Amino acid sequence: MAPADPTARVLVTGASQGIGRAILLALARDGHSVLGVSRTKPDELANAAQSSDSDLFAWKLLDLSKAADVERCASSLESTAIRALVLCAVDYGANGRHEVSATSAQEWQQVIATNCIGHCILVSRLLPKLIANAPGIIVNISSDVAVLPATGRAAYAASKAGLHAMLRAVAAENPVESLRVYQLIPTFQLITHGLRRRRPEGFDFSSYVEPDLVAQIVRQFVSPSGSSKAPGTYLVRRDGRLDEYPEIHKL
């Protein structure tokens, strides 16, 4: 196996806001070479790029809900070495909880295409690059709805569960010497741009947690020196503690 490329990038999806933006900035400040992809122009990143870390930033337009766009983005990265993927992009679907019978065909298609199918295509196309820089690293910002009942959020739950299961299959297919897959499930509500938009004016966010907490945890996993945590699924506590989530491996 060829030696890892020390200049290889960390690719972050959903990089223009919320958790993805926090992770991108934290990694760049640590000296990592980062590539953000998102479907909206990252105005905030343009401001951040005026700092001394600006040479560590790169960005590409990508709408994960469009499979052809994902394929083109992956092809455009043919000459780019990538050693880690951090999956943060998310589409929550329609505002407000509603029963399965009230979920429109458009919502099913948009949410599952963005959260699951787009990420699955991106991972599968970039997997050889990750393994070429072994151990490649995948960090998925998962959700409790991927493993627990989620009444009123069927489309979102189905999309997150699908990606979660796909990454477990990827992990099972590749030895940890080649690929390390981490799935993080926050046990608290994170304050994101989308969440602020869905909450009523004057909502009390005092019990919510800023995305920087997750960003600091992701920093540990993508460090070239490696993490002391074994690959797997972890519950993220509001104090930053990680508890392994036991998943069934055999029936």
LINDA-V329184 format. One record per residue. N is the residue number from 1. RES is the residue in one small letter. PHI is phi in degrees with one decimal (999 if undefined). Layout:
n=N res=RES phi=PHI
n=N res=RES phi=PHI
This chain:
n=1 res=m phi=999
n=2 res=a phi=-66.5
n=3 res=p phi=-65.5
n=4 res=a phi=-64.9
n=5 res=d phi=-84.3
n=6 res=p phi=-66.8
n=7 res=t phi=-96.3
n=8 res=a phi=-58.7
n=9 res=r phi=-89.9
n=10 res=v phi=-103.4
n=11 res=l phi=-98.5
n=12 res=v phi=-120.3
n=13 res=t phi=-87.4
n=14 res=g phi=63.5
n=15 res=a phi=-82.8
n=16 res=s phi=-85.8
n=17 res=q phi=-160.2
n=18 res=g phi=59.8
n=19 res=i phi=-63.3
n=20 res=g phi=-60.4
n=21 res=r phi=-63.0
n=22 res=a phi=-61.0
n=23 res=i phi=-68.6
n=24 res=l phi=-58.0
n=25 res=l phi=-66.3
n=26 res=a phi=-63.1
n=27 res=l phi=-68.0
n=28 res=a phi=-63.6
n=29 res=r phi=-65.9
n=30 res=d phi=-84.5
n=31 res=g phi=95.2
n=32 res=h phi=-77.3
n=33 res=s phi=-84.8
n=34 res=v phi=-121.6
n=35 res=l phi=-126.3
n=36 res=g phi=-99.4
n=37 res=v phi=-127.2
n=38 res=s phi=-164.5
n=39 res=r phi=-97.2
n=40 res=t phi=-123.5
n=41 res=k phi=-65.0
n=42 res=p phi=-82.2
n=43 res=d phi=-57.4
n=44 res=e phi=-64.5
n=45 res=l phi=-68.6
n=46 res=a phi=-61.7
n=47 res=n phi=-69.2
n=48 res=a phi=-64.8
n=49 res=a phi=-69.5
n=50 res=q phi=-77.7
n=51 res=s phi=-80.0
n=52 res=s phi=-68.6
n=53 res=d phi=-88.9
n=54 res=s phi=-58.6
n=55 res=d phi=-73.9
n=56 res=l phi=-92.3
n=57 res=f phi=-93.2
n=58 res=a phi=-145.4
n=59 res=w phi=-146.1
n=60 res=k phi=-132.8
n=61 res=l phi=-73.7
n=62 res=l phi=-153.7
n=63 res=d phi=-103.1
n=64 res=l phi=-64.9
n=65 res=s phi=-75.4
n=66 res=k phi=-110.9
n=67 res=a phi=-57.1
n=68 res=a phi=-63.9
n=69 res=d phi=-66.4
n=70 res=v phi=-65.2
n=71 res=e phi=-60.9
n=72 res=r phi=-65.9
n=73 res=c phi=-62.6
n=74 res=a phi=-61.9
n=75 res=s phi=-64.5
n=76 res=s phi=-68.2
n=77 res=l phi=-97.6
n=78 res=e phi=-54.9
n=79 res=s phi=-94.4
n=80 res=t phi=-101.9
n=81 res=a phi=-79.3
n=82 res=i phi=-129.8
n=83 res=r phi=-111.8
n=84 res=a phi=-153.1
n=85 res=l phi=-120.0
n=86 res=v phi=-119.9
n=87 res=l phi=-99.8
n=88 res=c phi=-125.1
n=89 res=a phi=-59.1
n=90 res=v phi=-152.6
n=91 res=d phi=-124.4
n=92 res=y phi=-86.1
n=93 res=g phi=87.4
n=94 res=a phi=-63.8
n=95 res=n phi=-67.2
n=96 res=g phi=85.4
n=97 res=r phi=-76.2
n=98 res=h phi=-156.1
n=99 res=e phi=-68.3
n=100 res=v phi=-55.1
n=101 res=s phi=-65.1
n=102 res=a phi=-98.9
n=103 res=t phi=-83.8
n=104 res=s phi=-74.9
n=105 res=a phi=-61.3
n=106 res=q phi=-63.2
n=107 res=e phi=-66.4
n=108 res=w phi=-54.9
n=109 res=q phi=-66.3
n=110 res=q phi=-66.2
n=111 res=v phi=-67.9
n=112 res=i phi=-69.9
n=113 res=a phi=-62.9
n=114 res=t phi=-74.2
n=115 res=n phi=-74.7
n=116 res=c phi=-111.2
n=117 res=i phi=-62.0
n=118 res=g phi=-59.2
n=119 res=h phi=-65.3
n=120 res=c phi=-61.8
n=121 res=i phi=-63.8
n=122 res=l phi=-61.2
n=123 res=v phi=-61.6
n=124 res=s phi=-63.7
n=125 res=r phi=-75.3
n=126 res=l phi=-95.6
n=127 res=l phi=-56.3
n=128 res=p phi=-59.4
n=129 res=k phi=-66.8
n=130 res=l phi=-62.5
n=131 res=i phi=-68.4
n=132 res=a phi=-64.3
n=133 res=n phi=-111.4
n=134 res=a phi=-56.3
n=135 res=p phi=-79.9
n=136 res=g phi=-67.0
n=137 res=i phi=-129.7
n=138 res=i phi=-122.6
n=139 res=v phi=-120.5
n=140 res=n phi=-106.9
n=141 res=i phi=-82.1
n=142 res=s phi=-84.9
n=143 res=s phi=-155.0
n=144 res=d phi=-62.8
n=145 res=v phi=-69.6
n=146 res=a phi=-73.2
n=147 res=v phi=-128.5
n=148 res=l phi=-128.3
n=149 res=p phi=-58.0
n=150 res=a phi=-136.6
n=151 res=t phi=-63.0
n=152 res=g phi=81.2
n=153 res=r phi=-136.8
n=154 res=a phi=-59.8
n=155 res=a phi=-64.3
n=156 res=y phi=-62.1
n=157 res=a phi=-62.5
n=158 res=a phi=-62.4
n=159 res=s phi=-68.3
n=160 res=k phi=-70.2
n=161 res=a phi=-66.3
n=162 res=g phi=-63.1
n=163 res=l phi=-65.7
n=164 res=h phi=-57.9
n=165 res=a phi=-66.9
n=166 res=m phi=-61.1
n=167 res=l phi=-70.1
n=168 res=r phi=-65.2
n=169 res=a phi=-66.7
n=170 res=v phi=-60.0
n=171 res=a phi=-63.9
n=172 res=a phi=-68.9
n=173 res=e phi=-81.1
n=174 res=n phi=-126.7
n=175 res=p phi=-65.3
n=176 res=v phi=-63.2
n=177 res=e phi=-66.3
n=178 res=s phi=-98.7
n=179 res=l phi=-150.9
n=180 res=r phi=-120.9
n=181 res=v phi=-112.7
n=182 res=y phi=-118.8
n=183 res=q phi=-122.1
n=184 res=l phi=-107.9
n=185 res=i phi=-116.8
n=186 res=p phi=-62.9
n=187 res=t phi=-99.0
n=188 res=f phi=-146.7
n=189 res=q phi=-85.1
n=190 res=l phi=-97.9
n=191 res=i phi=-83.3
n=192 res=t phi=-127.8
n=193 res=h phi=-59.3
n=194 res=g phi=-63.9
n=195 res=l phi=-67.3
n=196 res=r phi=-60.1
n=197 res=r phi=-67.2
n=198 res=r phi=-84.4
n=199 res=r phi=-87.8
n=200 res=p phi=-68.5
n=201 res=e phi=-59.3
n=202 res=g phi=85.0
n=203 res=f phi=-60.8
n=204 res=d phi=-87.3
n=205 res=f phi=-97.7
n=206 res=s phi=-63.5
n=207 res=s phi=-91.5
n=208 res=y phi=-90.5
n=209 res=v phi=-119.2
n=210 res=e phi=-72.5
n=211 res=p phi=-59.4
n=212 res=d phi=-58.2
n=213 res=l phi=-61.4
n=214 res=v phi=-66.6
n=215 res=a phi=-59.6
n=216 res=q phi=-66.0
n=217 res=i phi=-70.7
n=218 res=v phi=-61.3
n=219 res=r phi=-53.4
n=220 res=q phi=-64.6
n=221 res=f phi=-73.0
n=222 res=v phi=-94.6
n=223 res=s phi=-61.7
n=224 res=p phi=-57.0
n=225 res=s phi=-75.6
n=226 res=g phi=87.1
n=227 res=s phi=-106.4
n=228 res=s phi=-76.9
n=229 res=k phi=-81.1
n=230 res=a phi=-70.1
n=231 res=p phi=-56.3
n=232 res=g phi=152.5
n=233 res=t phi=-105.5
n=234 res=y phi=-131.2
n=235 res=l phi=-84.7
n=236 res=v phi=-98.9
n=237 res=r phi=-88.9
n=238 res=r phi=-68.6
n=239 res=d phi=-92.0
n=240 res=g phi=90.2
n=241 res=r phi=-72.5
n=242 res=l phi=-113.7
n=243 res=d phi=-115.8
n=244 res=e phi=-63.5
n=245 res=y phi=-99.3
n=246 res=p phi=-74.7
n=247 res=e phi=-109.0
n=248 res=i phi=-69.3
n=249 res=h phi=-107.1
n=250 res=k phi=-143.0
n=251 res=l phi=-96.9
